[in-house]
Amino acid sequence: MTTKPKPPILPSNIKDPTGVDKLERGAMREFARRMKLIKKGYIDILNRIPSEPVVNERYTFRLDQGLLSMLLQNGEALVDEILLEGGEFNLWFFGRYVSVAYQRGTAQEYYNLSQQSSAYAAGQQDVPSILLSEPYQLRLILVRAREFEEMKGLSAQVKSDMARILTDGIARGLNPRDVAKNLNEQTGIETRRANRIARTEITTALRRARWDEAQDAQDRYGIKTKLLHISALSPTTRATHAARHAHLYTQDEVREWYTKNGNAINCKCSQLSVLVDDKGNPLTPSIIDKAKQTFNDMKERGYKWAEG
């Protein structure tokens, strides 16, 4: 007699389907702290430039090209030191946050697949064994490389913006206090940019971990799965994201969707593997019914995404 497979494991908190909200908030606090250090560094650079008031509330800054170049280089070095701490192989953002999310996603998918597939449960001993395996380590190398490039891009943007604010204030002869105020305001812009990276990259890492483990399970054990889209269904959820809730997609379809229209940016959605038959139908249809019921319950709250 064939044993009926158990259903997949749905997220316990629909508002946080990935389960990394706390991790994201920790990363954002850390970004804010680091941006404050950058702001302080550029204001210190400003204060090292002799200035004096002239006519019409303008100021003149006494410096030559050599001094300005040296000070800007000091600022660039400071930004790299703060945002790229740890370097390519031990980047702080990857080590403390992204790799944690990737490991968590792997664990989530392990328990999800183990519940559904006896072949997978027998083949994969436990989460620590997966984390030490060569396939996992190779996948982690790719994630690490991605995050270092992402942070290099952020660092370059911060250096460019802060240098622009500083040199523009000097060229316009602004009061040093006003230049410092502009540097402070620009730091707020950079912090918001960094927060978007935190919200995007941490959830992306968790989702990718689940996809990767599911793909590895298909390759190694021949189990057939599709990905069930689970949206946060919150007031800020995009209508296009909510519309995918409770629907099944292939790995390629999901990965492709996340490359378009900024779908990965600030996305709180998750996907979990569901065992399917040769026709792509779920072996436990009740899981789709449960997800649809959640959608209908949340839709009744009248959120904007439910208006269509």
C-alpha positions as a printed Julia matrix, in Angstrom:
308×3 Matrix{Float64}:
   0.0    0.0     0.0
   1.41   3.39   -1.04
   1.85   5.84    1.82
   0.2    9.15    1.18
   2.84  11.91    1.23
   2.69  14.52    3.92
   2.01  18.13    2.87
   4.69  20.82    2.58
   5.41  23.08    5.53
   3.72  26.46    5.15
   5.28  29.53    6.81
   4.06  30.02   10.35
   3.84  33.79    9.9
   2.16  34.95    6.68
   3.39  38.52    7.33
   6.97  37.25    7.2
   6.97  34.21    4.88
  10.76  34.04    4.66
  11.27  34.38    8.41
  14.14  36.86    8.07
  12.43  40.11    9.06
  14.42  40.34   12.3
  17.65  39.63   10.42
  16.84  42.39    7.93
  16.17  44.9    10.69
  19.48  44.01   12.29
  21.3   44.63    9.01
  19.54  47.98    8.56
  20.59  49.09   12.04
  24.15  48.12   11.22
  24.04  50.0     7.92
  22.73  53.08    9.73
  25.61  52.87   12.22
  28.17  52.6     9.45
  26.68  55.47    7.48
  26.95  57.67   10.57
  30.66  56.87   10.7
  30.98  57.85    7.05
  29.13  61.12    7.67
  31.42  61.9    10.61
  34.46  61.15    8.47
  33.43  63.56    5.71
  32.52  66.28    8.19
  35.96  65.81    9.77
  37.46  66.27    6.29
  35.4   69.45    5.85
  36.63  70.77    9.18
  40.25  70.26    8.11
  39.81  72.77    5.29
  40.51  76.38    6.41
  37.63  78.7     5.56
  36.62  82.29    6.2
  33.59  84.42    5.38
  33.7   86.91    2.52
  30.95  89.07    1.01
  27.26  88.16    0.59
  27.39  85.41    3.23
  29.79  83.42    1.06
  32.85  81.61    2.31
  36.23  81.04    0.76
  38.03  77.75    1.36
  41.81  77.88    1.35
  43.04  74.75   -0.35
  44.84  73.68   -3.49
  44.25  70.75   -5.83
  46.83  68.62   -4.04
  45.18  69.03   -0.63
  41.7   68.46   -2.04
  42.8   65.32   -3.84
  44.42  63.97   -0.68
  41.32  64.67    1.41
  39.0   63.04   -1.11
  41.25  59.99   -1.22
  41.05  59.84    2.57
  37.27  59.89    2.3
  37.23  57.12   -0.29
  39.51  54.97    1.84
  37.24  55.52    4.84
  34.12  54.46    2.91
  35.79  51.29    1.65
  37.08  50.5     5.13
  33.58  50.82    6.59
  31.41  49.27    3.88
  33.85  46.64    2.61
  35.1   45.55    6.02
  36.41  42.0     5.85
  37.16  42.15    2.14
  36.04  39.79   -0.59
  36.32  36.6     1.44
  35.09  37.78    4.84
  32.71  40.63    4.07
  30.79  41.7     7.17
  27.42  41.94    5.41
  27.76  38.47    3.96
  29.11  36.84    7.12
  26.66  38.31    9.61
  23.51  38.48    7.55
  23.41  37.04    4.02
  25.1   33.73    4.8
  22.84  33.36    7.84
  19.8   33.82    5.59
  21.15  31.35    3.06
  21.77  28.76    5.77
  18.29  29.36    7.18
  16.71  28.9     3.76
  18.58  25.64    3.28
  17.32  24.4     6.64
  13.75  25.42    5.82
  13.86  23.51    2.56
  15.5   20.49    4.18
  12.64  20.11    6.67
  10.08  20.84    3.98
  11.43  18.18    1.59
  12.15  15.67    4.34
   8.5   15.76    5.35
   7.32  15.09    1.8
   9.94  12.7     0.42
  11.28   9.58    2.15
  13.99   9.31   -0.5
  15.26  12.79    0.31
  15.0   12.23    4.07
  17.04   9.04    3.77
  19.66  10.6     1.53
  20.19  13.88    3.38
  21.15  13.02    6.95
  20.7   16.41    8.58
  21.24  20.14    8.07
  24.85  20.2     9.38
  25.78  17.54    6.82
  24.33  19.66    4.03
  26.18  22.76    5.23
  29.49  20.88    5.12
  28.84  19.32    1.71
  30.74  20.37   -1.39
  27.61  21.35   -3.38
  26.51  23.69   -0.59
  29.96  25.26   -0.27
  30.12  25.85   -4.01
  26.72  27.54   -3.97
  27.84  29.7    -1.06
  30.88  30.89   -3.04
  28.57  32.28   -5.72
  26.44  34.08   -3.14
  29.54  35.53   -1.49
  30.8   36.86   -4.82
  27.42  38.43   -5.55
  27.32  40.26   -2.23
  30.85  41.6    -2.55
  30.01  43.06   -5.97
  26.8   44.52   -4.55
  28.67  46.2    -1.71
  31.39  47.45   -4.05
  28.66  49.15   -6.03
  27.2   50.72   -2.89
  30.63  51.89   -1.76
  31.35  53.48   -5.14
  28.01  55.31   -5.09
  28.52  56.59   -1.56
  32.03  57.85   -2.37
  30.78  59.62   -5.48
  27.8   61.24   -3.74
  29.64  62.39   -0.64
  32.54  63.82   -2.69
  30.02  65.65   -4.9
  28.26  67.22   -1.92
  31.57  68.27   -0.36
  33.15  69.77   -3.49
  29.89  71.43   -4.57
  29.63  73.19   -1.2
  33.2   74.36   -1.45
  32.78  75.59   -5.04
  29.61  77.51   -4.13
  31.24  79.09   -1.1
  28.59  77.79    1.28
  28.8   78.22    5.02
  30.66  75.15    6.37
  27.65  74.48    8.6
  25.45  74.25    5.51
  27.93  71.92    3.82
  27.88  69.72    6.93
  24.06  69.78    6.87
  24.06  68.7     3.21
  26.47  65.87    4.01
  24.16  64.75    6.79
  21.13  64.79    4.47
  23.03  62.83    1.83
  23.9   60.25    4.46
  20.17  59.73    4.96
  19.78  59.04    1.23
  22.66  56.56    1.32
  21.14  54.84    4.35
  17.85  54.35    2.53
  19.75  52.91   -0.41
  21.59  50.54    1.94
  18.31  49.53    3.58
  16.94  48.52    0.21
  20.0   46.33   -0.27
  19.43  44.73    3.13
  15.75  44.05    2.43
  16.52  42.71   -1.03
  19.7   40.7    -0.6
  18.82  38.9     2.64
  15.47  37.62    1.39
  16.99  36.85   -2.01
  19.64  34.71   -0.3
  17.02  32.77    1.63
  14.89  32.17   -1.45
  17.88  31.16   -3.52
  18.92  28.69   -0.82
  15.51  27.03   -1.0
  15.6   26.9    -4.8
  19.13  25.54   -4.81
  18.4   22.8    -2.29
  15.22  21.85   -4.15
  17.12  21.69   -7.44
  19.86  19.58   -5.85
  17.18  17.24   -4.48
  15.68  16.84   -7.95
  19.08  16.14   -9.49
  20.21  13.67   -6.82
  17.02  11.85   -5.88
  14.81  12.31   -8.92
  11.93  13.79   -6.97
   9.59  16.05   -8.95
   8.7   19.39   -7.4
   7.29  22.77   -8.25
   7.53  25.97   -6.24
   4.5   27.28   -4.39
   4.5   31.08   -4.24
   3.69  32.5    -0.82
   3.17  36.26   -0.63
   3.21  38.32    2.55
  -0.18  39.77    1.49
   0.54  42.91    3.52
  -0.79  46.42    2.83
   2.36  47.23    0.84
   2.43  44.0    -1.21
   2.56  44.65   -4.94
  -0.51  43.42   -6.81
   1.65  41.4    -9.19
   3.21  39.6    -6.22
  -0.08  38.96   -4.47
  -1.53  37.54   -7.69
   1.05  34.74   -7.66
   0.09  33.58   -4.17
  -1.03  29.91   -4.03
   0.16  29.21   -7.58
   2.76  26.63   -8.6
   5.71  27.46  -10.85
   8.78  25.71  -12.17
  12.25  26.67  -10.99
  12.99  28.39  -14.29
   9.74  30.35  -14.19
  10.47  31.64  -10.68
  14.08  32.56  -11.37
  13.09  34.31  -14.58
  10.32  36.26  -12.85
  12.75  37.63  -10.29
  15.01  39.02  -13.02
  12.25  41.28  -14.38
  10.58  44.55  -13.36
  12.5   44.87  -10.11
  10.52  41.96   -8.66
  13.37  41.03   -6.29
  13.64  44.52   -4.79
  12.06  44.75   -1.34
  10.22  41.47   -1.99
   9.04  39.57    1.09
   7.59  36.62   -0.84
   8.8   33.08   -0.38
   8.53  29.87   -2.36
   8.44  26.32   -1.04
   8.77  23.05   -2.89
   5.71  20.9    -3.43
   5.95  17.33   -4.7
   4.08  16.89   -7.98
   3.17  14.02  -10.28
   4.31  13.55  -13.87
   1.67  16.04  -15.03
   2.81  18.7   -12.59
  -0.13  18.33  -10.23
   0.53  18.54   -6.46
   0.49  15.23   -4.61
  -1.16  17.05   -1.7
  -3.76  19.38   -3.25
  -4.91  20.51    0.18
  -1.82  22.72    0.46
  -3.07  24.81   -2.47
  -6.51  25.08   -0.86
  -4.98  26.31    2.39
  -2.89  28.91    0.58
  -5.94  30.09   -1.39
  -7.97  30.37    1.81
  -5.28  32.61    3.3
  -5.4   34.76    0.18
  -9.17  35.13    0.4
  -9.04  35.93    4.12
  -6.43  38.67    3.58
  -8.25  40.0     0.52
 -11.26  40.81    2.68
  -9.16  43.38    4.54
  -9.39  45.63    1.5
  -5.7   46.16    0.84
  -4.77  47.97   -2.36
  -3.5   44.82   -4.09
  -6.96  43.28   -3.68
  -8.73  46.02   -5.66
  -8.09  44.46   -9.07
